[in-house]
Amino acid sequence: MMDAIQQIIGWMPALIQSTGTTLALSVLSVAAALVFSVFLALGKISRNAVISGVCRAYIFFFRGTPLLMQLFFIYYTLPQLVPALNIQSRFFAAWLAFTLNVAAYLAEIIRAAIESIDKGQMEASRALGLTRSQAMRLVIIPQSYRRMIPPICNEFVMVLKDTSLVSIIALTDLTYQTKIIASNKASALVYIPAMIIYLIITGAFTFIFNRLEKRLSIYE
């Protein structure tokens, strides 16, 4: 038992270091996806048939295909199709795949939040002389914030766990580092601290997001 504990303690520095990659990938992907998703959501509900159609097709594709396949496509397939787009950085390839994928899901969250606002709000805004875009920017979207934040927070936690997929392209995140240690040391014990780290991270973010949701509910 003591030997196992000593082994786990010895593995912790490498696991903690790789956790930084997991966190960075999660935060940067969701941040970029959030910006992109706003345009996707507004595009989908746009009255312009072309813009709406393009956004709908994008969302359908990235929600309808596995994230793992998208990751493979960006890192392995795309360079074969277009050599000039050969992505050398594993982190960038993973970030791009996650950003494009998550944006599709966040776009649906934002769209649903916007459409949940009573249509009378738009009619009242137009009656006051605001254009459709002004009403959307100044009246509708601000009211939808409280409704979209909880599911966006849940999506972040999902992304945090899904980053384990990047081990397939040998990006040294927490999962890949765990596999390396397990292989080199011929011990499966390393999966214990790895799972604990994941639990701590997701638990911490879940706690923060729950507190945020409760604070927002005060203003409902």
PADO-687380 format. One record per atom (N, C-alpha, C): atom name; x, y, z. Coordinates in Angstrom, 3 decimals, m for minus. Layout:
<sites>
CA; X; Y; Z;
...
</sites>
This chain:
<sites>
N; 0.832; m1.215; 0.000;
CA; 0.000; 0.000; 0.000;
C; 0.865; 1.264; 0.000;
N; 1.891; 1.275; 0.868;
CA; 2.775; 2.429; 0.950;
C; 3.548; 2.618; m0.349;
N; 3.933; 1.497; m0.971;
CA; 4.646; 1.589; m2.248;
C; 3.762; 2.236; m3.309;
N; 2.488; 1.874; m3.316;
CA; 1.553; 2.439; m4.286;
C; 1.394; 3.940; m4.071;
N; 1.299; 4.339; m2.801;
CA; 1.157; 5.763; m2.488;
C; 2.391; 6.539; m2.930;
N; 3.569; 5.955; m2.687;
CA; 4.809; 6.611; m3.092;
C; 4.894; 6.744; m4.612;
N; 4.437; 5.711; m5.310;
CA; 4.421; 5.770; m6.770;
C; 3.517; 6.899; m7.260;
N; 2.338; 6.964; m6.680;
CA; 1.377; 7.993; m7.085;
C; 1.929; 9.392; m6.830;
N; 2.567; 9.577; m5.679;
CA; 3.168; 10.874; m5.352;
C; 4.242; 11.234; m6.370;
N; 5.009; 10.247; m6.780;
CA; 6.065; 10.478; m7.763;
C; 5.536; 10.860; m9.133;
N; 4.335; 10.407; m9.451;
CA; 3.741; 10.722; m10.756;
C; 3.045; 12.080; m10.799;
N; 2.736; 12.630; m9.641;
CA; 1.917; 13.837; m9.581;
C; 2.482; 15.040; m10.340;
N; 3.801; 15.340; m10.256;
CA; 4.306; 16.513; m10.995;
C; 3.999; 16.457; m12.493;
N; 4.204; 15.284; m13.111;
CA; 3.938; 15.139; m14.545;
C; 2.445; 15.263; m14.833;
N; 1.619; 14.699; m13.962;
CA; 0.171; 14.767; m14.163;
C; m0.340; 16.197; m14.012;
N; 0.167; 16.890; m13.014;
CA; m0.264; 18.275; m12.789;
C; 0.167; 19.170; m13.949;
N; 1.383; 18.945; m14.450;
CA; 1.860; 19.740; m15.582;
C; 0.981; 19.534; m16.814;
N; 0.618; 18.295; m17.089;
CA; m0.226; 18.008; m18.254;
C; m1.656; 18.515; m18.055;
N; m2.051; 18.675; m16.797;
CA; m3.379; 19.231; m16.513;
C; m3.485; 20.663; m17.032;
N; m2.354; 21.365; m17.037;
CA; m2.335; 22.723; m17.578;
C; m2.739; 22.754; m19.044;
N; m2.283; 21.746; m19.798;
CA; m2.660; 21.651; m21.211;
C; m4.160; 21.421; m21.350;
N; m4.694; 20.543; m20.508;
CA; m6.132; 20.254; m20.531;
C; m6.950; 21.510; m20.244;
N; m6.555; 22.252; m19.229;
CA; m7.279; 23.472; m18.864;
C; m7.153; 24.542; m19.947;
N; m5.937; 24.717; m20.469;
CA; m5.717; 25.734; m21.501;
C; m6.543; 25.436; m22.741;
N; m6.553; 24.176; m23.151;
CA; m7.322; 23.790; m24.336;
C; m8.814; 24.036; m24.123;
N; m9.305; 23.700; m22.942;
CA; m10.727; 23.876; m22.639;
C; m11.118; 25.349; m22.650;
N; m10.366; 26.159; m21.931;
CA; m10.696; 27.583; m21.799;
C; m10.586; 28.308; m23.138;
N; m9.477; 28.083; m23.844;
CA; m9.264; 28.784; m25.111;
C; m10.269; 28.354; m26.178;
N; m10.614; 27.075; m26.186;
CA; m11.581; 26.579; m27.174;
C; m12.967; 27.165; m26.935;
N; m13.416; 27.126; m25.693;
CA; m14.749; 27.638; m25.374;
C; m14.809; 29.150; m25.582;
N; m13.738; 29.850; m25.237;
CA; m13.722; 31.306; m25.417;
C; m13.859; 31.676; m26.892;
N; m13.076; 31.015; m27.742;
CA; m13.150; 31.297; m29.180;
C; m14.491; 30.847; m29.754;
N; m14.957; 29.688; m29.311;
CA; m16.234; 29.157; m29.806;
C; m17.396; 30.059; m29.414;
N; m17.302; 30.666; m28.247;
CA; m18.386; 31.535; m27.777;
C; m18.548; 32.744; m28.694;
N; m17.425; 33.325; m29.091;
CA; m17.477; 34.478; m30.000;
C; m18.060; 34.058; m31.349;
N; m17.550; 32.953; m31.886;
CA; m18.004; 32.459; m33.189;
C; m19.480; 32.066; m33.149;
N; m19.897; 31.479; m32.042;
CA; m21.269; 30.966; m31.939;
C; m22.318; 32.073; m31.955;
N; m21.954; 33.245; m31.482;
CA; m22.901; 34.372; m31.512;
C; m23.278; 34.689; m32.957;
N; m22.275; 34.719; m33.836;
CA; m22.534; 34.993; m35.251;
C; m23.318; 33.850; m35.896;
N; m23.002; 32.614; m35.491;
CA; m23.738; 31.468; m36.026;
C; m25.210; 31.516; m35.620;
N; m25.452; 31.831; m34.352;
CA; m26.828; 31.879; m33.847;
C; m27.627; 32.977; m34.536;
N; m27.019; 34.159; m34.627;
CA; m27.709; 35.272; m35.289;
C; m27.894; 34.985; m36.776;
N; m26.909; 34.302; m37.358;
CA; m27.017; 33.946; m38.771;
C; m28.130; 32.953; m39.019;
N; m28.288; 32.006; m38.110;
CA; m29.320; 30.985; m38.291;
C; m30.721; 31.578; m38.243;
N; m30.927; 32.584; m37.395;
CA; m32.258; 33.183; m37.286;
C; m32.406; 34.409; m38.193;
N; m31.381; 34.633; m39.027;
CA; m31.424; 35.765; m39.951;
C; m32.525; 35.576; m40.991;
N; m33.049; 36.689; m41.478;
CA; m34.064; 36.637; m42.526;
C; m33.437; 36.407; m43.898;
N; m32.112; 36.537; m43.969;
CA; m31.401; 36.274; m45.220;
C; m31.289; 34.763; m45.409;
N; m31.920; 34.252; m46.447;
CA; m31.986; 32.803; m46.652;
C; m30.613; 32.173; m46.849;
N; m29.712; 32.880; m47.535;
CA; m28.375; 32.336; m47.794;
C; m27.581; 32.220; m46.498;
N; m27.557; 33.311; m45.732;
CA; m26.827; 33.310; m44.459;
C; m27.401; 32.264; m43.516;
N; m28.714; 32.231; m43.416;
CA; m29.371; 31.255; m42.546;
C; m29.057; 29.829; m42.987;
N; m29.077; 29.590; m44.288;
CA; m28.803; 28.255; m44.806;
C; m27.389; 27.800; m44.527;
N; m26.425; 28.707; m44.702;
CA; m25.021; 28.374; m44.439;
C; m24.819; 28.040; m42.965;
N; m25.387; 28.845; m42.093;
CA; m25.247; 28.616; m40.650;
C; m25.930; 27.320; m40.226;
N; m27.081; 27.040; m40.792;
CA; m27.786; 25.795; m40.483;
C; m26.968; 24.584; m40.927;
N; m26.362; 24.684; m42.115;
CA; m25.548; 23.582; m42.635;
C; m24.323; 23.355; m41.755;
N; m23.694; 24.446; m41.333;
CA; m22.519; 24.345; m40.463;
C; m22.881; 23.654; m39.156;
N; m23.941; 24.121; m38.524;
CA; m24.367; 23.556; m37.242;
C; m24.757; 22.094; m37.396;
N; m25.462; 21.774; m38.471;
CA; m25.869; 20.386; m38.724;
C; m24.650; 19.480; m38.876;
N; m23.646; 19.950; m39.617;
CA; m22.452; 19.133; m39.854;
C; m21.683; 18.867; m38.567;
N; m21.385; 19.911; m37.814;
CA; m20.537; 19.743; m36.634;
C; m21.270; 19.104; m35.458;
N; m22.588; 19.204; m35.435;
CA; m23.350; 18.492; m34.408;
C; m23.658; 17.058; m34.837;
N; m23.600; 16.811; m36.138;
CA; m23.977; 15.500; m36.652;
C; m22.833; 14.539; m36.881;
N; m21.591; 15.012; m36.720;
CA; m20.427; 14.138; m36.875;
C; m19.638; 14.092; m35.567;
N; m18.990; 12.973; m35.268;
CA; m18.262; 12.840; m34.002;
C; m17.079; 13.805; m33.913;
N; m16.863; 14.340; m32.748;
CA; m15.732; 15.236; m32.513;
C; m14.415; 14.537; m32.824;
N; m14.320; 13.261; m32.497;
CA; m13.090; 12.510; m32.753;
C; m12.777; 12.479; m34.248;
N; m13.799; 12.280; m35.083;
CA; m13.599; 12.259; m36.534;
C; m13.186; 13.633; m37.035;
N; m13.754; 14.682; m36.449;
CA; m13.378; 16.043; m36.841;
C; m11.915; 16.312; m36.495;
N; m11.494; 15.816; m35.348;
CA; m10.104; 15.972; m34.923;
C; m9.166; 15.240; m35.878;
N; m9.527; 14.020; m36.239;
CA; m8.752; 13.251; m37.207;
C; m8.668; 13.990; m38.541;
N; m9.808; 14.519; m38.981;
CA; m9.860; 15.198; m40.279;
C; m8.925; 16.399; m40.310;
N; m8.979; 17.223; m39.269;
CA; m8.165; 18.437; m39.242;
C; m6.678; 18.120; m39.145;
N; m6.318; 17.118; m38.345;
CA; m4.893; 16.853; m38.118;
C; m4.283; 15.918; m39.166;
N; m5.053; 14.943; m39.653;
CA; m4.497; 13.957; m40.577;
C; m4.989; 14.115; m42.017;
N; m6.304; 14.259; m42.205;
CA; m6.872; 14.258; m43.556;
C; m6.662; 15.573; m44.291;
N; m6.909; 16.683; m43.622;
CA; m6.808; 17.994; m44.268;
C; m5.442; 18.242; m44.908;
N; m4.320; 17.906; m44.243;
CA; m3.010; 18.108; m44.873;
C; m2.823; 17.289; m46.150;
N; m3.480; 16.131; m46.238;
CA; m3.376; 15.326; m47.453;
C; m4.178; 15.939; m48.596;
N; m5.308; 16.530; m48.256;
CA; m6.133; 17.171; m49.279;
C; m5.522; 18.490; m49.735;
N; m5.061; 19.276; m48.765;
CA; m4.455; 20.586; m49.058;
C; m3.131; 20.671; m48.294;
N; m2.019; 20.277; m48.929;
CA; m0.715; 20.268; m48.246;
C; m0.346; 21.598; m47.597;
N; m0.814; 22.696; m48.181;
CA; m0.490; 24.015; m47.623;
C; m1.113; 24.220; m46.250;
N; m2.147; 23.433; m45.932;
CA; m2.831; 23.574; m44.642;
C; m2.332; 22.560; m43.620;
N; m1.141; 22.048; m43.836;
CA; m0.566; 21.081; m42.903;
C; m0.335; 21.739; m41.541;
N; m1.023; 21.255; m40.542;
CA; m0.929; 21.826; m39.196;
C; 0.095; 21.039; m38.386;
N; 1.203; 21.674; m38.059;
CA; 2.273; 21.000; m37.332;
C; 1.992; 20.929; m35.829;
N; 1.335; 21.955; m35.318;
CA; 1.088; 22.023; m33.877;
C; m0.105; 21.155; m33.480;
N; 0.137; 20.180; m32.634;
CA; m0.958; 19.337; m32.150;
C; m1.949; 20.156; m31.332;
N; m1.424; 21.081; m30.540;
CA; m2.308; 21.898; m29.705;
C; m3.222; 22.751; m30.582;
N; m2.665; 23.352; m31.630;
CA; m3.487; 24.191; m32.509;
C; m4.551; 23.363; m33.219;
N; m4.170; 22.168; m33.676;
CA; m5.136; 21.290; m34.347;
C; m6.275; 20.928; m33.404;
N; m5.924; 20.609; m32.155;
CA; m6.942; 20.260; m31.163;
C; m7.816; 21.468; m30.852;
N; m7.181; 22.621; m30.688;
CA; m7.937; 23.849; m30.406;
C; m8.910; 24.161; m31.536;
N; m8.451; 24.026; m32.778;
CA; m9.301; 24.326; m33.928;
C; m10.491; 23.373; m33.992;
N; m10.226; 22.086; m33.790;
CA; m11.304; 21.088; m33.838;
C; m12.340; 21.348; m32.751;
N; m11.878; 21.614; m31.544;
CA; m12.800; 21.863; m30.433;
C; m13.563; 23.168; m30.639;
N; m12.886; 24.188; m31.115;
CA; m13.549; 25.473; m31.333;
C; m14.671; 25.346; m32.358;
N; m14.382; 24.707; m33.480;
CA; m15.386; 24.547; m34.532;
C; m16.555; 23.696; m34.061;
N; m16.254; 22.649; m33.299;
CA; m17.300; 21.751; m32.808;
C; m18.165; 22.418; m31.743;
N; m17.517; 22.996; m30.756;
CA; m18.242; 23.595; m29.634;
C; m19.075; 24.791; m30.088;
N; m18.586; 25.524; m31.078;
CA; m19.332; 26.682; m31.581;
C; m20.712; 26.278; m32.082;
N; m20.806; 25.103; m32.697;
CA; m22.099; 24.636; m33.205;
C; m23.081; 24.392; m32.064;
N; m22.595; 23.826; m30.973;
CA; m23.468; 23.552; m29.820;
C; m23.837; 24.838; m29.090;
N; m22.863; 25.725; m28.927;
CA; m23.151; 26.993; m28.254;
C; m24.112; 27.845; m29.080;
N; m24.007; 27.750; m30.397;
CA; m24.909; 28.515; m31.265;
C; m26.360; 28.122; m31.024;
N; m26.602; 26.833; m30.834;
CA; m27.960; 26.374; m30.567;
C; m28.444; 26.840; m29.197;
N; m27.537; 26.876; m28.234;
CA; m27.889; 27.374; m26.901;
C; m28.281; 28.847; m26.975;
N; m27.467; 29.624; m27.669;
CA; m27.728; 31.059; m27.795;
C; m29.005; 31.311; m28.589;
N; m29.188; 30.564; m29.679;
CA; m30.401; 30.718; m30.488;
C; m31.651; 30.430; m29.663;
N; m31.608; 29.340; m28.899;
CA; m32.764; 28.970; m28.079;
C; m33.052; 30.040; m27.028;
N; m31.996; 30.600; m26.444;
CA; m32.179; 31.642; m25.430;
C; m32.799; 32.894; m26.042;
N; m32.341; 33.258; m27.226;
CA; m32.882; 34.443; m27.902;
C; m34.346; 34.235; m28.266;
N; m34.654; 33.062; m28.800;
CA; m36.027; 32.793; m29.237;
C; m36.981; 32.571; m28.067;
N; m36.427; 32.382; m26.860;
CA; m37.292; 32.203; m25.691;
C; m37.849; 33.530; m25.177;
N; m37.253; 34.627; m25.624;
CA; m37.737; 35.951; m25.217;
C; m39.057; 36.237; m25.932;
N; m40.015; 36.747; m25.189;
CA; m41.341; 37.022; m25.752;
C; m41.244; 37.898; m27.002;
N; m41.951; 37.511; m28.043;
CA; m41.910; 38.247; m29.307;
C; m42.427; 39.678; m29.161;
N; m43.203; 39.895; m28.116;
CA; m43.702; 41.242; m27.880;
C; m42.583; 42.232; m27.609;
N; m41.451; 41.729; m27.104;
CA; m40.305; 42.597; m26.839;
C; m39.776; 43.193; m28.143;
N; m39.687; 42.363; m29.161;
CA; m39.220; 42.847; m30.463;
C; m40.230; 43.828; m31.058;
N; m41.513; 43.498; m30.957;
CA; m42.550; 44.368; m31.512;
C; m42.561; 45.724; m30.812;
N; m42.382; 45.701; m29.488;
CA; m42.361; 46.956; m28.733;
C; m41.141; 47.789; m29.113;
N; m40.015; 47.122; m29.315;
CA; m38.784; 47.826; m29.688;
C; m38.920; 48.466; m31.060;
N; m39.523; 47.719; m31.987;
CA; m39.717; 48.267; m33.335;
C; m40.690; 49.439; m33.301;
N; m41.687; 49.353; m32.412;
CA; m42.664; 50.438; m32.291;
C; m42.014; 51.714; m31.767;
N; m40.924; 51.546; m31.010;
CA; m40.208; 52.698; m30.471;
C; m39.206; 53.274; m31.467;
N; m39.130; 52.667; m32.634;
CA; m38.265; 53.210; m33.680;
C; m36.934; 52.508; m33.852;
N; m36.703; 51.447; m33.106;
CA; m35.446; 50.716; m33.243;
C; m35.502; 49.804; m34.465;
N; m34.360; 49.656; m35.122;
CA; m34.288; 48.695; m36.220;
C; m34.233; 47.291; m35.619;
N; m34.375; 46.284; m36.473;
CA; m34.341; 44.906; m35.985;
C; m33.000; 44.587; m35.320;
N; m31.911; 45.021; m35.947;
CA; m30.584; 44.744; m35.385;
C; m30.371; 45.497; m34.077;
N; m30.861; 46.731; m33.991;
CA; m30.744; 47.495; m32.746;
C; m31.559; 46.850; m31.635;
N; m32.757; 46.420; m31.969;
CA; m33.610; 45.765; m30.973;
C; m32.970; 44.476; m30.479;
N; m32.355; 43.744; m31.404;
CA; m31.699; 42.494; m31.031;
C; m30.522; 42.768; m30.102;
N; m29.722; 43.784; m30.449;
CA; m28.509; 44.087; m29.694;
C; m28.799; 44.749; m28.349;
N; m29.786; 45.625; m28.312;
CA; m30.037; 46.425; m27.112;
C; m31.115; 45.862; m26.183;
N; m32.009; 45.047; m26.739;
CA; m33.151; 44.580; m25.939;
C; m33.189; 43.059; m25.785;
N; m33.181; 42.355; m26.899;
CA; m33.392; 40.904; m26.864;
C; m32.207; 40.151; m26.268;
N; m31.016; 40.379; m26.825;
CA; m29.835; 39.630; m26.372;
C; m29.524; 39.876; m24.895;
N; m29.547; 41.133; m24.410;
CA; m29.289; 41.336; m22.976;
C; m30.244; 40.558; m22.075;
N; m31.500; 40.431; m22.485;
CA; m32.467; 39.688; m21.671;
C; m32.227; 38.178; m21.715;
N; m31.587; 37.722; m22.777;
CA; m31.368; 36.276; m22.931;
C; m30.119; 35.784; m22.214;
N; m29.282; 36.702; m21.722;
CA; m28.036; 36.306; m21.072;
C; m28.270; 35.302; m19.948;
N; m29.207; 35.613; m19.063;
CA; m29.431; 34.769; m17.887;
C; m29.885; 33.370; m18.280;
N; m30.539; 33.255; m19.416;
CA; m31.046; 31.950; m19.838;
C; m29.983; 31.121; m20.556;
N; m28.995; 31.773; m21.133;
CA; m27.987; 31.023; m21.876;
C; m26.762; 30.659; m21.040;
N; m26.515; 31.378; m19.958;
CA; m25.304; 31.131; m19.182;
C; m25.267; 29.739; m18.547;
N; m26.338; 29.259; m17.887;
CA; m26.267; 27.912; m17.286;
C; m25.922; 26.801; m18.282;
N; m26.599; 26.716; m19.453;
CA; m26.215; 25.660; m20.392;
C; m24.826; 25.853; m20.988;
N; m24.370; 27.098; m21.110;
CA; m23.011; 27.336; m21.596;
C; m22.001; 26.813; m20.580;
N; m22.282; 27.014; m19.321;
CA; m21.411; 26.497; m18.262;
C; m21.371; 24.973; m18.291;
N; m22.518; 24.358; m18.506;
CA; m22.562; 22.895; m18.606;
C; m21.759; 22.408; m19.805;
N; m21.825; 23.146; m20.890;
CA; m21.065; 22.780; m22.095;
C; m19.567; 22.851; m21.819;
N; m19.147; 23.832; m21.031;
CA; m17.728; 23.950; m20.692;
C; m17.247; 22.721; m19.934;
N; m18.037; 22.260; m18.986;
CA; m17.667; 21.063; m18.214;
C; m17.572; 19.853; m19.140;
N; m18.478; 19.755; m20.099;
CA; m18.430; 18.659; m21.067;
C; m17.155; 18.731; m21.903;
N; m16.788; 19.934; m22.320;
CA; m15.568; 20.117; m23.110;
C; m14.350; 19.717; m22.297;
N; m14.350; 20.083; m21.035;
CA; m13.238; 19.753; m20.147;
C; m12.982; 18.249; m20.131;
N; m14.042; 17.470; m20.103;
CA; m13.902; 16.009; m20.108;
C; m13.585; 15.477; m21.507;
N; m14.144; 16.112; m22.519;
CA; m13.923; 15.651; m23.893;
C; m12.501; 15.892; m24.383;
N; m11.760; 16.766; m23.707;
CA; m10.377; 17.018; m24.134;
C; m9.526; 15.759; m24.061;
N; m9.994; 14.756; m23.343;
CA; m9.251; 13.490; m23.276;
C; m9.100; 12.866; m24.668;
N; m9.954; 13.275; m25.615;
CA; m9.878; 12.745; m26.980;
C; m8.592; 13.147; m27.684;
N; m7.969; 14.252; m27.265;
CA; m6.781; 14.727; m27.979;
C; m5.588; 13.807; m27.773;
N; m5.693; 12.883; m26.849;
CA; m4.601; 11.920; m26.662;
C; m4.409; 11.079; m27.917;
N; m5.435; 11.030; m28.769;
CA; m5.372; 10.226; m29.987;
C; m4.384; 10.814; m30.992;
N; m4.096; 12.124; m30.891;
CA; m3.092; 12.734; m31.768;
C; m1.812; 13.032; m30.987;
N; m1.669; 12.372; m29.853;
CA; m0.448; 12.449; m29.035;
C; m0.184; 13.833; m28.458;
N; m1.234; 14.598; m28.208;
CA; m1.077; 15.856; m27.484;
C; m1.012; 15.518; m26.002;
N; 0.011; 16.024; m25.338;
CA; 0.248; 15.629; m23.952;
C; m0.682; 16.356; m22.992;
N; m1.918; 15.922; m22.973;
CA; m2.863; 16.404; m21.969;
C; m2.834; 15.432; m20.796;
N; m3.767; 15.583; m19.884;
CA; m3.780; 14.728; m18.697;
C; m3.966; 13.258; m19.059;
N; m4.859; 12.976; m19.990;
CA; m5.117; 11.586; m20.371;
C; m3.910; 10.955; m21.055;
N; m3.291; 11.687; m21.982;
CA; m2.136; 11.124; m22.701;
C; m0.966; 10.909; m21.755;
N; m0.741; 11.855; m20.848;
CA; 0.339; 11.697; m19.871;
C; 0.090; 10.478; m18.995;
N; m1.162; 10.248; m18.655;
CA; m1.524; 9.071; m17.859;
C; m1.201; 7.789; m18.616;
N; m1.511; 7.771; m19.903;
CA; m1.210; 6.593; m20.725;
C; 0.293; 6.344; m20.803;
N; 1.071; 7.414; m20.945;
CA; 2.527; 7.279; m21.026;
C; 3.080; 6.663; m19.752;
N; 2.641; 7.190; m18.616;
CA; 3.119; 6.670; m17.329;
C; 2.701; 5.223; m17.150;
N; 1.462; 4.915; m17.491;
CA; 0.963; 3.541; m17.352;
C; 1.771; 2.578; m18.209;
N; 2.166; 3.031; m19.392;
CA; 2.947; 2.184; m20.294;
C; 4.389; 2.036; m19.826;
N; 5.001; 3.160; m19.452;
CA; 6.409; 3.122; m19.045;
C; 6.626; 2.389; m17.731;
N; 5.704; 2.565; m16.812;
CA; 5.845; 1.961; m15.478;
C; 5.109; 0.635; m15.353;
N; 4.398; 0.247; m16.414;
CA; 3.627; m1.008; m16.396;
C; 2.718; m1.072; m15.170;
N; 2.043; 0.054; m14.914;
CA; 1.159; 0.125; m13.753;
C; m0.102; 0.903; m14.106;
N; m1.241; 0.326; m13.764;
CA; m2.521; 0.995; m14.010;
C; m2.935; 1.880; m12.841;
N; m2.108; 1.920; m11.803;
CA; m2.432; 2.739; m10.633;
C; m2.515; 4.221; m10.975;
N; m1.804; 4.626; m12.022;
CA; m1.763; 6.038; m12.380;
C; m3.140; 6.569; m12.775;
N; m4.045; 5.687; m13.155;
CA; m5.385; 6.147; m13.527;
C; m6.172; 6.647; m12.313;
N; m5.767; 6.221; m11.126;
CA; m6.455; 6.681; m9.908;
C; m6.252; 8.182; m9.693;
N; m4.981; 8.667; m9.613;
CA; m4.808; 10.117; m9.435;
C; m5.318; 10.920; m10.626;
N; m5.249; 10.339; m11.832;
CA; m5.741; 11.057; m13.015;
C; m7.242; 11.309; m12.900;
N; m7.983; 10.290; m12.498;
CA; m9.430; 10.456; m12.338;
C; m9.754; 11.435; m11.216;
N; m8.956; 11.387; m10.156;
CA; m9.173; 12.314; m9.041;
C; m8.959; 13.757; m9.498;
N; m7.925; 13.975; m10.314;
CA; m7.663; 15.323; m10.832;
C; m8.831; 15.809; m11.683;
N; m9.330; 14.931; m12.554;
CA; m10.492; 15.296; m13.375;
C; m11.689; 15.646; m12.483;
N; m11.908; 14.842; m11.445;
CA; m13.030; 15.093; m10.539;
C; m12.883; 16.430; m9.823;
N; m11.665; 16.734; m9.400;
CA; m11.419; 18.001; m8.702;
C; m11.692; 19.183; m9.626;
N; m11.190; 19.092; m10.851;
CA; m11.363; 20.192; m11.806;
C; m12.832; 20.390; m12.163;
N; m13.484; 19.307; m12.581;
CA; m14.896; 19.426; m12.969;
C; m15.762; 19.806; m11.779;
N; m15.425; 19.284; m10.605;
CA; m16.173; 19.626; m9.399;
C; m16.041; 21.095; m9.055;
N; m14.818; 21.630; m9.190;
CA; m14.584; 23.039; m8.882;
C; m15.358; 23.946; m9.834;
N; m15.281; 23.642; m11.113;
CA; m16.002; 24.462; m12.091;
C; m17.514; 24.321; m11.932;
N; m17.977; 23.115; m11.650;
CA; m19.413; 22.907; m11.441;
C; m19.909; 23.715; m10.249;
N; m19.128; 23.732; m9.174;
CA; m19.484; 24.512; m7.982;
C; m19.562; 26.000; m8.314;
N; m18.561; 26.497; m9.039;
CA; m18.540; 27.914; m9.411;
C; m19.740; 28.264; m10.289;
N; m20.013; 27.399; m11.262;
CA; m21.122; 27.668; m12.180;
C; m22.476; 27.583; m11.472;
N; m22.602; 26.663; m10.516;
CA; m23.853; 26.565; m9.755;
C; m24.092; 27.821; m8.930;
N; m23.027; 28.343; m8.331;
CA; m23.152; 29.587; m7.567;
C; m23.543; 30.739; m8.487;
N; m22.944; 30.761; m9.674;
CA; m23.271; 31.807; m10.640;
C; m24.730; 31.710; m11.064;
N; m25.197; 30.489; m11.283;
CA; m26.588; 30.286; m11.696;
C; m27.552; 30.740; m10.610;
N; m27.218; 30.474; m9.347;
CA; m28.075; 30.898; m8.244;
C; m28.128; 32.418; m8.140;
N; m26.988; 33.056; m8.367;
CA; m26.963; 34.514; m8.302;
C; m27.786; 35.122; m9.429;
N; m27.705; 34.499; m10.595;
CA; m28.488; 35.002; m11.723;
C; m29.982; 34.806; m11.506;
N; m30.345; 33.718; m10.815;
CA; m31.764; 33.429; m10.588;
C; m32.414; 34.468; m9.681;
N; m31.600; 35.176; m8.912;
CA; m32.132; 36.220; m8.033;
C; m32.788; 37.330; m8.854;
N; m32.242; 37.547; m10.058;
CA; m32.721; 38.649; m10.889;
C; m33.827; 38.237; m11.847;
N; m34.256; 36.959; m11.766;
CA; m35.351; 36.502; m12.632;
C; m36.665; 37.201; m12.249;
</sites>
